[in-house]
Amino acid sequence: MPGVTYTTAVDVTLIAWFVLTVASVAYVAWDAFTYNPELGVMKWGWLLVTLYMGPIALALYILSCKEPAPGRHEEFIRPLWKQAIGSTVHCVAGDATGIIVAATVTALLGLPMWQDFIAEYAFGFGFGLLVFQALFMRSMLGGSYARALRRSVLPEWFSMNTMMAGMFPTMAFLMMGRDMRAMEPTEPLFWGTMSAAVAVGFLIAFPVNVWLVVRGLKHGMGTMRALGKGGHSMEAEEQRLRPAAKSAPAHAPSGGI
């Protein structure tokens, strides 16, 4: 029967993907927390994104963030595309976590998809803004959570919306297909759908994160050696962004999250 062959092929593919994802997460966790001098929030960001995107995130980590040799991390991450990868990772780690948690809860409750998407948007934006942006980055604004929150709202809104512009259509397409297991959190296909949606969201969000980094509205990647173990000061961030600020139009912001 065609249906049986299709289902079996999907299941085998998902098993292989999940095995590769576990291996990818293990490698990123080992390298990031043992050797990489990247800031702590980015270590956790890479870990979460690799959990969602598997070997795709592993490849991005190796190409853009893994220190190629001791003492060379600052030079290695300097290119704009790598800074934008870091900015996108920071966005996706927080927002996608909120979205996936909300999607799981609403699916278990049996809510209709339109209510599901509203809850995912609200929880994704809230978790990304209140935790991964304002809470984790408050140290660069003198420890002020309120100031970090104010400075994070606009860039987080831009980045979040572009990520969701990729995630939501992907989720709707896969969940409303002929295999309804994609709507059940107890089924592997549900988690495969989440993984595919996060990957598409990452791709769509990347260009706007390039723009946000260039404009100084978001940070990219940095090292604990250069910026401090517990975070980094606003002065250090503004010094890093100064070359981009000089090349930007006169009305561009001079710093930010």
FIKOLZA-1660 file (N, C-alpha, C; in steps of 0.1 Angstrom, whole numbers, plus 5000, padded with zeros to 4 digits):
% residues 257
   i   px   py   pz ch aa at
   1 5008 4988 5000  A  M  N
   1 5000 5000 5000  A  M CA
   1 5009 5012 5000  A  M  C
   2 5005 5022 4992  A  P  N
   2 5014 5035 4991  A  P CA
   2 5015 5042 5005  A  P  C
   3 5004 5042 5012  A  G  N
   3 5004 5048 5025  A  G CA
   3 5014 5042 5035  A  G  C
   4 5015 5029 5034  A  V  N
   4 5024 5022 5044  A  V CA
   4 5039 5025 5040  A  V  C
   5 5042 5025 5027  A  T  N
   5 5055 5028 5023  A  T CA
   5 5059 5042 5026  A  T  C
   6 5050 5052 5025  A  Y  N
   6 5052 5066 5028  A  Y CA
   6 5055 5067 5043  A  Y  C
   7 5046 5061 5051  A  T  N
   7 5048 5063 5066  A  T CA
   7 5061 5057 5070  A  T  C
   8 5065 5045 5065  A  T  N
   8 5077 5038 5069  A  T CA
   8 5089 5047 5065  A  T  C
   9 5089 5052 5053  A  A  N
   9 5100 5061 5049  A  A CA
   9 5102 5073 5057  A  A  C
  10 5091 5079 5061  A  V  N
  10 5091 5091 5070  A  V CA
  10 5097 5087 5084  A  V  C
  11 5092 5076 5089  A  D  N
  11 5097 5071 5102  A  D CA
  11 5112 5068 5102  A  D  C
  12 5117 5062 5092  A  V  N
  12 5131 5059 5091  A  V CA
  12 5139 5071 5090  A  V  C
  13 5134 5081 5082  A  T  N
  13 5141 5094 5080  A  T CA
  13 5142 5101 5094  A  T  C
  14 5131 5101 5101  A  L  N
  14 5130 5108 5114  A  L CA
  14 5140 5102 5124  A  L  C
  15 5140 5088 5124  A  I  N
  15 5150 5082 5133  A  I CA
  15 5164 5085 5130  A  I  C
  16 5168 5085 5117  A  A  N
  16 5181 5089 5114  A  A CA
  16 5184 5104 5117  A  A  C
  17 5174 5112 5115  A  W  N
  17 5176 5127 5119  A  W CA
  17 5178 5128 5134  A  W  C
  18 5170 5122 5142  A  F  N
  18 5171 5123 5156  A  F CA
  18 5184 5118 5161  A  F  C
  19 5189 5107 5155  A  V  N
  19 5202 5102 5159  A  V CA
  19 5213 5112 5156  A  V  C
  20 5213 5117 5144  A  L  N
  20 5222 5128 5141  A  L CA
  20 5221 5140 5150  A  L  C
  21 5209 5143 5153  A  T  N
  21 5207 5155 5162  A  T CA
  21 5213 5153 5176  A  T  C
  22 5211 5141 5182  A  V  N
  22 5217 5138 5195  A  V CA
  22 5232 5139 5194  A  V  C
  23 5238 5133 5183  A  A  N
  23 5253 5134 5182  A  A CA
  23 5257 5148 5180  A  A  C
  24 5250 5156 5173  A  S  N
  24 5253 5171 5170  A  S CA
  24 5252 5178 5183  A  S  C
  25 5242 5176 5191  A  V  N
  25 5240 5183 5204  A  V CA
  25 5252 5180 5213  A  V  C
  26 5255 5167 5214  A  A  N
  26 5266 5162 5222  A  A CA
  26 5279 5169 5219  A  A  C
  27 5282 5170 5205  A  Y  N
  27 5295 5176 5201  A  Y CA
  27 5295 5191 5204  A  Y  C
  28 5284 5198 5201  A  V  N
  28 5283 5213 5204  A  V CA
  28 5284 5216 5219  A  V  C
  29 5278 5208 5227  A  A  N
  29 5278 5210 5242  A  A CA
  29 5293 5208 5246  A  A  C
  30 5299 5197 5242  A  W  N
  30 5313 5194 5246  A  W CA
  30 5322 5205 5242  A  W  C
  31 5322 5209 5229  A  D  N
  31 5331 5219 5224  A  D CA
  31 5328 5233 5230  A  D  C
  32 5315 5237 5231  A  A  N
  32 5312 5251 5235  A  A CA
  32 5315 5253 5250  A  A  C
  33 5312 5243 5258  A  F  N
  33 5315 5245 5272  A  F CA
  33 5328 5240 5277  A  F  C
  34 5336 5234 5268  A  T  N
  34 5350 5230 5272  A  T CA
  34 5361 5239 5266  A  T  C
  35 5359 5243 5253  A  Y  N
  35 5370 5250 5246  A  Y CA
  35 5366 5264 5241  A  Y  C
  36 5353 5266 5238  A  N  N
  36 5349 5278 5231  A  N CA
  36 5349 5290 5241  A  N  C
  37 5356 5301 5238  A  P  N
  37 5355 5313 5247  A  P CA
  37 5343 5322 5245  A  P  C
  38 5333 5317 5237  A  E  N
  38 5321 5325 5235  A  E CA
  38 5314 5328 5247  A  E  C
  39 5306 5339 5247  A  L  N
  39 5298 5343 5259  A  L CA
  39 5288 5332 5263  A  L  C
  40 5285 5331 5276  A  G  N
  40 5277 5320 5281  A  G CA
  40 5264 5319 5275  A  G  C
  41 5257 5331 5272  A  V  N
  41 5244 5331 5266  A  V CA
  41 5244 5324 5252  A  V  C
  42 5255 5327 5245  A  M  N
  42 5256 5321 5232  A  M CA
  42 5259 5306 5232  A  M  C
  43 5266 5301 5242  A  K  N
  43 5268 5287 5244  A  K CA
  43 5255 5280 5245  A  K  C
  44 5246 5285 5254  A  W  N
  44 5233 5279 5255  A  W CA
  44 5224 5281 5243  A  W  C
  45 5226 5293 5236  A  G  N
  45 5219 5295 5224  A  G CA
  45 5222 5285 5213  A  G  C
  46 5235 5282 5212  A  W  N
  46 5239 5272 5202  A  W CA
  46 5234 5258 5206  A  W  C
  47 5234 5255 5219  A  L  N
  47 5229 5242 5223  A  L CA
  47 5215 5240 5220  A  L  C
  48 5207 5250 5222  A  L  N
  48 5192 5249 5219  A  L CA
  48 5190 5249 5204  A  L  C
  49 5197 5257 5197  A  V  N
  49 5194 5257 5182  A  V CA
  49 5199 5244 5176  A  V  C
  50 5209 5238 5181  A  T  N
  50 5214 5225 5176  A  T CA
  50 5203 5214 5180  A  T  C
  51 5197 5215 5191  A  L  N
  51 5187 5206 5195  A  L CA
  51 5175 5207 5185  A  L  C
  52 5172 5219 5180  A  Y  N
  52 5161 5220 5171  A  Y CA
  52 5165 5218 5156  A  Y  C
  53 5177 5221 5153  A  M  N
  53 5181 5220 5138  A  M CA
  53 5191 5209 5136  A  M  C
  54 5196 5202 5146  A  G  N
  54 5204 5191 5144  A  G CA
  54 5217 5194 5136  A  G  C
  55 5221 5185 5127  A  P  N
  55 5234 5187 5119  A  P CA
  55 5235 5200 5112  A  P  C
  56 5224 5206 5108  A  I  N
  56 5224 5219 5101  A  I CA
  56 5231 5229 5111  A  I  C
  57 5226 5229 5123  A  A  N
  57 5232 5239 5133  A  A CA
  57 5246 5235 5136  A  A  C
  58 5249 5222 5137  A  L  N
  58 5263 5218 5139  A  L CA
  58 5272 5224 5128  A  L  C
  59 5268 5223 5116  A  A  N
  59 5276 5228 5105  A  A CA
  59 5278 5243 5106  A  A  C
  60 5268 5250 5110  A  L  N
  60 5269 5265 5112  A  L CA
  60 5278 5268 5124  A  L  C
  61 5277 5260 5134  A  Y  N
  61 5286 5262 5146  A  Y CA
  61 5301 5261 5142  A  Y  C
  62 5304 5250 5135  A  I  N
  62 5318 5248 5131  A  I CA
  62 5323 5259 5121  A  I  C
  63 5314 5263 5112  A  L  N
  63 5318 5273 5102  A  L CA
  63 5319 5287 5108  A  L  C
  64 5311 5290 5118  A  S  N
  64 5310 5304 5122  A  S CA
  64 5315 5307 5137  A  S  C
  65 5315 5297 5145  A  C  N
  65 5318 5300 5159  A  C CA
  65 5328 5291 5166  A  C  C
  66 5331 5279 5161  A  K  N
  66 5341 5270 5168  A  K CA
  66 5355 5276 5166  A  K  C
  67 5362 5278 5177  A  E  N
  67 5375 5284 5177  A  E CA
  67 5384 5275 5169  A  E  C
  68 5390 5280 5158  A  P  N
  68 5399 5272 5149  A  P CA
  68 5412 5268 5156  A  P  C
  69 5417 5277 5165  A  A  N
  69 5429 5274 5172  A  A CA
  69 5429 5283 5184  A  A  C
  70 5436 5279 5195  A  P  N
  70 5436 5287 5207  A  P CA
  70 5440 5302 5205  A  P  C
  71 5431 5311 5210  A  G  N
  71 5434 5325 5209  A  G CA
  71 5430 5332 5196  A  G  C
  72 5423 5324 5187  A  R  N
  72 5419 5330 5174  A  R CA
  72 5404 5332 5173  A  R  C
  73 5397 5331 5184  A  H  N
  73 5382 5332 5182  A  H CA
  73 5378 5346 5178  A  H  C
  74 5384 5356 5184  A  E  N
  74 5380 5370 5181  A  E CA
  74 5382 5373 5166  A  E  C
  75 5393 5369 5160  A  E  N
  75 5395 5371 5146  A  E CA
  75 5386 5362 5137  A  E  C
  76 5383 5350 5142  A  F  N
  76 5375 5341 5134  A  F CA
  76 5361 5345 5132  A  F  C
  77 5355 5351 5143  A  I  N
  77 5341 5355 5143  A  I CA
  77 5339 5369 5137  A  I  C
  78 5349 5376 5133  A  R  N
  78 5348 5390 5129  A  R CA
  78 5339 5393 5117  A  R  C
  79 5340 5384 5107  A  P  N
  79 5331 5387 5095  A  P CA
  79 5317 5389 5098  A  P  C
  80 5311 5398 5090  A  L  N
  80 5297 5402 5093  A  L CA
  80 5287 5390 5092  A  L  C
  81 5289 5381 5083  A  W  N
  81 5280 5370 5081  A  W CA
  81 5280 5361 5094  A  W  C
  82 5292 5360 5100  A  K  N
  82 5293 5352 5112  A  K CA
  82 5287 5359 5124  A  K  C
  83 5288 5372 5125  A  Q  N
  83 5281 5380 5135  A  Q CA
  83 5266 5379 5133  A  Q  C
  84 5262 5379 5121  A  A  N
  84 5247 5378 5119  A  A CA
  84 5242 5364 5122  A  A  C
  85 5250 5353 5119  A  I  N
  85 5247 5340 5124  A  I CA
  85 5245 5340 5139  A  I  C
  86 5254 5346 5146  A  G  N
  86 5253 5346 5161  A  G CA
  86 5240 5353 5165  A  G  C
  87 5237 5365 5159  A  S  N
  87 5225 5372 5162  A  S CA
  87 5213 5364 5159  A  S  C
  88 5213 5356 5148  A  T  N
  88 5201 5348 5145  A  T CA
  88 5200 5336 5155  A  T  C
  89 5211 5331 5159  A  V  N
  89 5211 5320 5169  A  V CA
  89 5205 5325 5182  A  V  C
  90 5209 5337 5186  A  H  N
  90 5204 5343 5198  A  H CA
  90 5188 5345 5197  A  H  C
  91 5184 5349 5186  A  C  N
  91 5169 5351 5184  A  C CA
  91 5162 5338 5184  A  C  C
  92 5167 5329 5176  A  V  N
  92 5159 5316 5174  A  V CA
  92 5159 5308 5187  A  V  C
  93 5170 5308 5194  A  A  N
  93 5171 5300 5206  A  A CA
  93 5160 5304 5216  A  A  C
  94 5158 5317 5218  A  G  N
  94 5147 5321 5227  A  G CA
  94 5134 5320 5221  A  G  C
  95 5132 5325 5209  A  D  N
  95 5118 5325 5203  A  D CA
  95 5113 5311 5200  A  D  C
  96 5122 5303 5194  A  A  N
  96 5117 5289 5191  A  A CA
  96 5114 5281 5203  A  A  C
  97 5122 5283 5214  A  T  N
  97 5119 5276 5226  A  T CA
  97 5104 5279 5231  A  T  C
  98 5101 5292 5231  A  G  N
  98 5088 5296 5235  A  G CA
  98 5077 5291 5226  A  G  C
  99 5080 5291 5213  A  I  N
  99 5070 5286 5203  A  I CA
  99 5068 5271 5205  A  I  C
 100 5078 5263 5206  A  I  N
 100 5077 5249 5207  A  I CA
 100 5070 5245 5220  A  I  C
 101 5073 5252 5231  A  V  N
 101 5066 5249 5243  A  V CA
 101 5051 5252 5242  A  V  C
 102 5048 5263 5236  A  A  N
 102 5034 5267 5234  A  A CA
 102 5027 5257 5225  A  A  C
 103 5034 5253 5214  A  A  N
 103 5028 5244 5204  A  A CA
 103 5025 5231 5210  A  A  C
 104 5034 5226 5219  A  T  N
 104 5032 5213 5226  A  T CA
 104 5019 5214 5235  A  T  C
 105 5019 5225 5243  A  V  N
 105 5008 5226 5253  A  V CA
 105 4994 5227 5245  A  V  C
 106 4994 5236 5235  A  T  N
 106 4981 5238 5228  A  T CA
 106 4977 5225 5220  A  T  C
 107 4986 5218 5215  A  A  N
 107 4983 5205 5208  A  A CA
 107 4977 5195 5218  A  A  C
 108 4983 5194 5230  A  L  N
 108 4978 5185 5240  A  L CA
 108 4964 5189 5245  A  L  C
 109 4962 5202 5245  A  L  N
 109 4948 5207 5249  A  L CA
 109 4938 5206 5238  A  L  C
 110 4943 5203 5225  A  G  N
 110 4934 5202 5214  A  G CA
 110 4928 5215 5209  A  G  C
 111 4935 5226 5211  A  L  N
 111 4930 5239 5206  A  L CA
 111 4931 5240 5191  A  L  C
 112 4922 5247 5184  A  P  N
 112 4923 5249 5170  A  P CA
 112 4936 5256 5166  A  P  C
 113 4940 5255 5153  A  M  N
 113 4952 5260 5149  A  M CA
 113 4954 5275 5150  A  M  C
 114 4943 5283 5148  A  W  N
 114 4944 5297 5149  A  W CA
 114 4947 5301 5164  A  W  C
 115 4941 5295 5173  A  Q  N
 115 4944 5297 5187  A  Q CA
 115 4958 5293 5191  A  Q  C
 116 4962 5282 5185  A  D  N
 116 4976 5277 5186  A  D CA
 116 4986 5287 5182  A  D  C
 117 4984 5293 5170  A  F  N
 117 4994 5303 5165  A  F CA
 117 4994 5315 5173  A  F  C
 118 4983 5320 5178  A  I  N
 118 4983 5332 5187  A  I CA
 118 4991 5329 5200  A  I  C
 119 4989 5317 5206  A  A  N
 119 4996 5314 5218  A  A CA
 119 5011 5312 5215  A  A  C
 120 5014 5306 5204  A  E  N
 120 5028 5305 5200  A  E CA
 120 5035 5318 5198  A  E  C
 121 5028 5327 5191  A  Y  N
 121 5034 5341 5189  A  Y CA
 121 5036 5348 5202  A  Y  C
 122 5026 5348 5210  A  A  N
 122 5027 5355 5223  A  A CA
 122 5038 5349 5232  A  A  C
 123 5038 5336 5233  A  F  N
 123 5048 5330 5242  A  F CA
 123 5062 5330 5236  A  F  C
 124 5063 5329 5223  A  G  N
 124 5076 5329 5217  A  G CA
 124 5082 5343 5218  A  G  C
 125 5074 5353 5215  A  F  N
 125 5079 5367 5216  A  F CA
 125 5082 5370 5231  A  F  C
 126 5074 5366 5240  A  G  N
 126 5076 5369 5254  A  G CA
 126 5088 5362 5260  A  G  C
 127 5090 5350 5257  A  F  N
 127 5102 5343 5262  A  F CA
 127 5115 5348 5255  A  F  C
 128 5114 5351 5242  A  G  N
 128 5126 5356 5235  A  G CA
 128 5130 5370 5241  A  G  C
 129 5120 5378 5243  A  L  N
 129 5123 5392 5247  A  L CA
 129 5126 5393 5262  A  L  C
 130 5118 5387 5270  A  L  N
 130 5119 5388 5285  A  L CA
 130 5131 5380 5291  A  L  C
 131 5134 5369 5284  A  V  N
 131 5145 5360 5290  A  V CA
 131 5158 5361 5281  A  V  C
 132 5157 5356 5269  A  F  N
 132 5169 5355 5261  A  F CA
 132 5175 5369 5257  A  F  C
 133 5167 5379 5256  A  Q  N
 133 5172 5392 5253  A  Q CA
 133 5175 5401 5265  A  Q  C
 134 5164 5405 5272  A  A  N
 134 5165 5414 5283  A  A CA
 134 5172 5409 5295  A  A  C
 135 5169 5396 5299  A  L  N
 135 5174 5391 5311  A  L CA
 135 5189 5387 5309  A  L  C
 136 5192 5380 5298  A  F  N
 136 5205 5375 5296  A  F CA
 136 5215 5386 5292  A  F  C
 137 5210 5397 5286  A  M  N
 137 5218 5407 5281  A  M CA
 137 5218 5420 5290  A  M  C
 138 5212 5419 5301  A  R  N
 138 5212 5432 5310  A  R CA
 138 5225 5436 5315  A  R  C
 139 5235 5427 5315  A  S  N
 139 5248 5431 5320  A  S CA
 139 5255 5441 5312  A  S  C
 140 5252 5441 5299  A  M  N
 140 5258 5451 5290  A  M CA
 140 5252 5465 5291  A  M  C
 141 5241 5466 5299  A  L  N
 141 5234 5479 5301  A  L CA
 141 5235 5482 5316  A  L  C
 142 5246 5479 5322  A  G  N
 142 5248 5483 5336  A  G CA
 142 5240 5475 5346  A  G  C
 143 5235 5463 5342  A  G  N
 143 5227 5455 5351  A  G CA
 143 5213 5459 5352  A  G  C
 144 5209 5468 5343  A  S  N
 144 5195 5473 5344  A  S CA
 144 5186 5464 5335  A  S  C
 145 5177 5457 5341  A  Y  N
 145 5168 5448 5333  A  Y CA
 145 5158 5457 5325  A  Y  C
 146 5153 5468 5332  A  A  N
 146 5143 5477 5325  A  A CA
 146 5149 5483 5313  A  A  C
 147 5162 5488 5314  A  R  N
 147 5168 5494 5302  A  R CA
 147 5171 5484 5291  A  R  C
 148 5175 5472 5295  A  A  N
 148 5177 5461 5286  A  A CA
 148 5164 5458 5278  A  A  C
 149 5153 5458 5286  A  L  N
 149 5140 5455 5280  A  L CA
 149 5136 5465 5270  A  L  C
 150 5138 5478 5273  A  R  N
 150 5135 5489 5264  A  R CA
 150 5143 5488 5251  A  R  C
 151 5156 5485 5253  A  R  N
 151 5165 5485 5241  A  R CA
 151 5163 5472 5233  A  R  C
 152 5157 5462 5238  A  S  N
 152 5155 5449 5231  A  S CA
 152 5142 5448 5223  A  S  C
 153 5132 5456 5227  A  V  N
 153 5119 5454 5221  A  V CA
 153 5119 5455 5206  A  V  C
 154 5124 5466 5200  A  L  N
 154 5124 5468 5186  A  L CA
 154 5132 5457 5178  A  L  C
 155 5145 5455 5181  A  P  N
 155 5152 5445 5173  A  P CA
 155 5146 5431 5175  A  P  C
 156 5141 5428 5187  A  E  N
 156 5135 5414 5189  A  E CA
 156 5122 5413 5181  A  E  C
 157 5114 5424 5180  A  W  N
 157 5102 5423 5172  A  W CA
 157 5105 5421 5157  A  W  C
 158 5115 5428 5152  A  F  N
 158 5119 5426 5138  A  F CA
 158 5123 5412 5136  A  F  C
 159 5132 5407 5144  A  S  N
 159 5138 5394 5142  A  S CA
 159 5128 5383 5144  A  S  C
 160 5120 5385 5154  A  M  N
 160 5109 5375 5157  A  M CA
 160 5099 5373 5146  A  M  C
 161 5095 5384 5141  A  N  N
 161 5085 5384 5130  A  N CA
 161 5090 5377 5117  A  N  C
 162 5103 5380 5114  A  T  N
 162 5108 5373 5102  A  T CA
 162 5110 5358 5104  A  T  C
 163 5114 5354 5117  A  M  N
 163 5115 5340 5120  A  M CA
 163 5102 5333 5119  A  M  C
 164 5091 5340 5124  A  M  N
 164 5078 5334 5124  A  M CA
 164 5073 5333 5110  A  M  C
 165 5077 5343 5101  A  A  N
 165 5073 5343 5087  A  A CA
 165 5077 5330 5080  A  A  C
 166 5088 5324 5085  A  G  N
 166 5092 5311 5080  A  G CA
 166 5086 5299 5087  A  G  C
 167 5085 5301 5101  A  M  N
 167 5081 5289 5109  A  M CA
 167 5066 5286 5107  A  M  C
 168 5057 5296 5108  A  F  N
 168 5043 5294 5108  A  F CA
 168 5038 5287 5095  A  F  C
 169 5042 5292 5083  A  P  N
 169 5037 5285 5071  A  P CA
 169 5042 5271 5070  A  P  C
 170 5054 5269 5074  A  T  N
 170 5060 5255 5074  A  T CA
 170 5052 5246 5083  A  T  C
 171 5049 5251 5095  A  M  N
 171 5041 5243 5104  A  M CA
 171 5027 5240 5099  A  M  C
 172 5021 5250 5094  A  A  N
 172 5007 5248 5088  A  A CA
 172 5007 5238 5077  A  A  C
 173 5017 5239 5068  A  F  N
 173 5018 5231 5056  A  F CA
 173 5020 5216 5060  A  F  C
 174 5029 5214 5070  A  L  N
 174 5032 5200 5074  A  L CA
 174 5022 5194 5083  A  L  C
 175 5016 5202 5091  A  M  N
 175 5006 5197 5101  A  M CA
 175 4993 5195 5094  A  M  C
 176 4990 5202 5084  A  M  N
 176 4977 5200 5077  A  M CA
 176 4978 5190 5065  A  M  C
 177 4989 5183 5064  A  G  N
 177 4991 5174 5053  A  G CA
 177 4983 5161 5055  A  G  C
 178 4986 5151 5048  A  R  N
 178 4979 5138 5049  A  R CA
 178 4982 5130 5061  A  R  C
 179 4994 5132 5067  A  D  N
 179 4998 5125 5079  A  D CA
 179 4995 5133 5091  A  D  C
 180 4984 5130 5098  A  M  N
 180 4979 5139 5109  A  M CA
 180 4987 5136 5122  A  M  C
 181 4997 5127 5121  A  R  N
 181 5005 5125 5133  A  R CA
 181 5014 5137 5136  A  R  C
 182 5015 5146 5126  A  A  N
 182 5023 5158 5127  A  A CA
 182 5017 5168 5138  A  A  C
 183 5005 5165 5141  A  M  N
 183 4998 5174 5151  A  M CA
 183 4998 5168 5165  A  M  C
 184 5004 5157 5167  A  E  N
 184 5004 5150 5180  A  E CA
 184 5018 5150 5186  A  E  C
 185 5020 5157 5198  A  P  N
 185 5033 5158 5204  A  P CA
 185 5038 5144 5209  A  P  C
 186 5029 5134 5209  A  T  N
 186 5034 5121 5213  A  T CA
 186 5040 5113 5201  A  T  C
 187 5040 5119 5189  A  E  N
 187 5045 5113 5177  A  E CA
 187 5058 5119 5173  A  E  C
 188 5068 5111 5168  A  P  N
 188 5080 5117 5163  A  P CA
 188 5078 5127 5152  A  P  C
 189 5068 5125 5144  A  L  N
 189 5066 5134 5133  A  L CA
 189 5063 5149 5137  A  L  C
 190 5057 5150 5149  A  F  N
 190 5055 5164 5154  A  F CA
 190 5068 5171 5157  A  F  C
 191 5078 5164 5162  A  W  N
 191 5091 5170 5165  A  W CA
 191 5099 5172 5153  A  W  C
 192 5097 5163 5143  A  G  N
 192 5103 5165 5130  A  G CA
 192 5098 5178 5123  A  G  C
 193 5085 5180 5125  A  T  N
 193 5078 5192 5119  A  T CA
 193 5084 5204 5126  A  T  C
 194 5085 5204 5139  A  M  N
 194 5091 5215 5147  A  M CA
 194 5105 5218 5142  A  M  C
 195 5113 5208 5140  A  S  N
 195 5127 5209 5135  A  S CA
 195 5127 5216 5121  A  S  C
 196 5119 5211 5112  A  A  N
 196 5119 5217 5099  A  A CA
 196 5114 5232 5099  A  A  C
 197 5104 5235 5108  A  A  N
 197 5099 5249 5109  A  A CA
 197 5110 5258 5114  A  A  C
 198 5117 5253 5124  A  V  N
 198 5128 5262 5130  A  V CA
 198 5139 5265 5120  A  V  C
 199 5142 5254 5112  A  A  N
 199 5153 5256 5101  A  A CA
 199 5148 5267 5091  A  A  C
 200 5136 5266 5087  A  V  N
 200 5131 5276 5077  A  V CA
 200 5130 5289 5083  A  V  C
 201 5126 5290 5096  A  G  N
 201 5125 5303 5103  A  G CA
 201 5139 5309 5104  A  G  C
 202 5149 5301 5107  A  F  N
 202 5163 5306 5108  A  F CA
 202 5167 5312 5095  A  F  C
 203 5165 5305 5084  A  L  N
 203 5168 5310 5071  A  L CA
 203 5162 5323 5067  A  L  C
 204 5149 5325 5071  A  I  N
 204 5142 5337 5068  A  I CA
 204 5147 5348 5077  A  I  C
 205 5150 5345 5089  A  A  N
 205 5154 5356 5099  A  A CA
 205 5168 5361 5096  A  A  C
 206 5177 5353 5090  A  F  N
 206 5191 5356 5088  A  F CA
 206 5193 5370 5081  A  F  C
 207 5187 5373 5070  A  P  N
 207 5189 5386 5063  A  P CA
 207 5186 5398 5072  A  P  C
 208 5175 5397 5079  A  V  N
 208 5172 5409 5088  A  V CA
 208 5182 5410 5099  A  V  C
 209 5187 5399 5104  A  N  N
 209 5197 5400 5114  A  N CA
 209 5210 5406 5109  A  N  C
 210 5213 5403 5096  A  V  N
 210 5225 5410 5091  A  V CA
 210 5223 5425 5092  A  V  C
 211 5211 5430 5088  A  W  N
 211 5208 5444 5088  A  W CA
 211 5208 5449 5103  A  W  C
 212 5203 5442 5112  A  L  N
 212 5202 5446 5126  A  L CA
 212 5216 5447 5132  A  L  C
 213 5225 5438 5128  A  V  N
 213 5239 5439 5133  A  V CA
 213 5246 5451 5127  A  V  C
 214 5245 5453 5114  A  V  N
 214 5251 5465 5108  A  V CA
 214 5246 5478 5114  A  V  C
 215 5234 5479 5117  A  R  N
 215 5228 5491 5123  A  R CA
 215 5231 5492 5138  A  R  C
 216 5237 5482 5144  A  G  N
 216 5240 5483 5158  A  G CA
 216 5228 5480 5167  A  G  C
 217 5218 5475 5161  A  L  N
 217 5206 5472 5169  A  L CA
 217 5206 5459 5176  A  L  C
 218 5215 5450 5172  A  K  N
 218 5217 5437 5178  A  K CA
 218 5232 5434 5179  A  K  C
 219 5236 5425 5188  A  H  N
 219 5250 5421 5189  A  H CA
 219 5251 5408 5180  A  H  C
 220 5263 5405 5177  A  G  N
 220 5266 5392 5170  A  G CA
 220 5272 5382 5179  A  G  C
 221 5285 5380 5179  A  M  N
 221 5292 5371 5188  A  M CA
 221 5304 5378 5194  A  M  C
 222 5307 5374 5206  A  G  N
 222 5319 5379 5212  A  G CA
 222 5325 5369 5221  A  G  C
 223 5337 5372 5227  A  T  N
 223 5344 5362 5236  A  T CA
 223 5344 5367 5250  A  T  C
 224 5345 5358 5259  A  M  N
 224 5347 5361 5273  A  M CA
 224 5360 5368 5275  A  M  C
 225 5371 5364 5267  A  R  N
 225 5384 5371 5269  A  R CA
 225 5383 5386 5266  A  R  C
 226 5375 5389 5256  A  A  N
 226 5374 5403 5253  A  A CA
 226 5364 5411 5260  A  A  C
 227 5353 5404 5264  A  L  N
 227 5341 5411 5269  A  L CA
 227 5338 5408 5283  A  L  C
 228 5345 5398 5289  A  G  N
 228 5342 5395 5303  A  G CA
 228 5334 5383 5305  A  G  C
 229 5337 5375 5315  A  K  N
 229 5330 5362 5317  A  K CA
 229 5315 5363 5320  A  K  C
 230 5311 5373 5328  A  G  N
 230 5297 5374 5331  A  G CA
 230 5289 5381 5321  A  G  C
 231 5294 5386 5311  A  G  N
 231 5287 5394 5301  A  G CA
 231 5296 5404 5295  A  G  C
 232 5291 5416 5291  A  H  N
 232 5299 5426 5286  A  H CA
 232 5293 5440 5288  A  H  C
 233 5301 5449 5290  A  S  N
 233 5296 5463 5293  A  S CA
 233 5291 5470 5280  A  S  C
 234 5283 5480 5282  A  M  N
 234 5278 5488 5271  A  M CA
 234 5290 5494 5264  A  M  C
 235 5300 5499 5272  A  E  N
 235 5312 5505 5266  A  E CA
 235 5319 5496 5256  A  E  C
 236 5321 5483 5260  A  A  N
 236 5327 5473 5252  A  A CA
 236 5319 5471 5239  A  A  C
 237 5306 5470 5241  A  E  N
 237 5298 5467 5229  A  E CA
 237 5298 5479 5219  A  E  C
 238 5298 5491 5225  A  E  N
 238 5298 5503 5216  A  E CA
 238 5311 5504 5209  A  E  C
 239 5322 5500 5215  A  Q  N
 239 5335 5501 5209  A  Q CA
 239 5336 5491 5198  A  Q  C
 240 5330 5479 5200  A  R  N
 240 5330 5469 5189  A  R CA
 240 5321 5473 5177  A  R  C
 241 5310 5480 5180  A  L  N
 241 5301 5484 5169  A  L CA
 241 5305 5497 5163  A  L  C
 242 5315 5504 5168  A  R  N
 242 5319 5518 5163  A  R CA
 242 5322 5518 5148  A  R  C
 243 5330 5508 5143  A  P  N
 243 5333 5508 5128  A  P CA
 243 5320 5507 5120  A  P  C
 244 5310 5499 5124  A  A  N
 244 5298 5498 5117  A  A CA
 244 5289 5510 5118  A  A  C
 245 5290 5517 5130  A  A  N
 245 5282 5529 5132  A  A CA
 245 5288 5540 5123  A  A  C
 246 5301 5541 5121  A  K  N
 246 5307 5551 5113  A  K CA
 246 5303 5550 5099  A  K  C
 247 5301 5538 5094  A  S  N
 247 5298 5536 5080  A  S CA
 247 5283 5537 5077  A  S  C
 248 5275 5537 5088  A  A  N
 248 5260 5537 5087  A  A CA
 248 5256 5552 5085  A  A  C
 249 5243 5554 5080  A  P  N
 249 5238 5568 5079  A  P CA
 249 5238 5575 5093  A  P  C
 250 5238 5588 5092  A  A  N
 250 5239 5596 5104  A  A CA
 250 5228 5593 5114  A  A  C
 251 5216 5589 5110  A  H  N
 251 5205 5588 5119  A  H CA
 251 5205 5574 5126  A  H  C
 252 5215 5565 5122  A  A  N
 252 5215 5551 5127  A  A CA
 252 5218 5551 5142  A  A  C
 253 5212 5542 5150  A  P  N
 253 5215 5541 5164  A  P CA
 253 5230 5537 5165  A  P  C
 254 5236 5541 5176  A  S  N
 254 5250 5538 5179  A  S CA
 254 5253 5526 5187  A  S  C
 255 5243 5519 5192  A  G  N
 255 5245 5507 5200  A  G CA
 255 5232 5500 5203  A  G  C
 256 5232 5489 5208  A  G  N
 256 5220 5482 5212  A  G CA
 256 5222 5467 5215  A  G  C
 257 5212 5460 5216  A  I  N
 257 5212 5446 5220  A  I CA
 257 5214 5438 5207  A  I  C
% end
